[in-house]
Amino acid sequence: MSLRYTRQVRLAEVGVSGQEKLCRAELHPGGEGVAGEVEARYLAAAGARVAAPTSSAASEEVRAVLATFTSDEARDFAEGALRALVAIRDVLRS
């Protein structure tokens, strides 16, 4: 396991066994557009393998959203983040 995840391993909710589960998990982001891109980024940052590669167009869209952030885009961003966190929680509980 990489030192990259040291902070997560220190959390009682994750620990070494939880991080190992995350690193073995292959998760499929369910969102589209900004929400899907955010979800994929959160899952990858947690250490999970993301089954669907992110597109450069979606990455550009996320950068554009972060620059202007309308209420609809903020909702999409939050939706993607929430789906990622729920997926991470489910992996940790398995």
N, C-alpha and C positions, 0 to 999 in steps of 0.2 A: 504494500500500500504506500502511496506517495506521501511525502511530507506535506504536500499541498493541502491535505485534508486534516491537518493537525488540530485546527480549531474545532472542527466538527466532531472529531474523536473525543475531545475534552468535554463535550456536552453530554450530560447524563442521558438525555433522550436519544442520542446517537451511539456514542461509544465505539469501540473497535469493531464489535460484531455488527452493529448497524451500518457502519461505513463499509465493511466488507460486503454486506448485502447490497448496498447502493452500487458499489463498484461491479458487482456481478449482474445487476439488473439491466435489462434492455427494455426501455420504456418508449412508448409511441405517443408523441404529442397529439392531442385531439383537436387542437385549435387550428384556425386558419389565419393567415395574415399576421398582424401584429401580435394577437393573442397566442398563436401557435409559435411564433418566433421567440417570444418572451418565455413561454413554457419550455421550449427546447433549450434555451440558454440556461434557465434555472436548473433543469434536470442535468445538463452537462456539467454545470458548475458544482453540483452536488456529487458528481462522480459517476452518475449513471451513463450507460451507453444509450444514445438517442438513436432510435431506429430510422427515423426519417431525417435525412440531411436537411439543414437549413439552406434556403436559397439566398443568393446574393441580393436578389430583388427584395426579399423579405427583410434582410439585414439593412438595406438602404431605407426601407419603409420605417423600420424601428428607429433608425437615426433621425429621420425626418420627424417622426412623432415626438421624440424626445426634445427636439428643437422647438416645437410649437405647442404640443400637448393640449389639445382641445378636450372637452369633457368626454366625448365619445371615445377618443383615443386613450384617454386615461382609464376609462372603463375596460377597454380591450386589454390594455397593459395589465391591469389588476386581475382581470379574468384569467389571463395566461399564467400570471404568477400564482394565483390561487390553485389552478389545476396542477401546476408543478408541485406545489407544496402538498397537496392532497396525495399525489402519486408518491412523493417521497415518504409521507407518513405511512401509506399503505405498504411500501417496501419494508419500512422499519418494523411494522407490526407483523409481517409475515414470518 
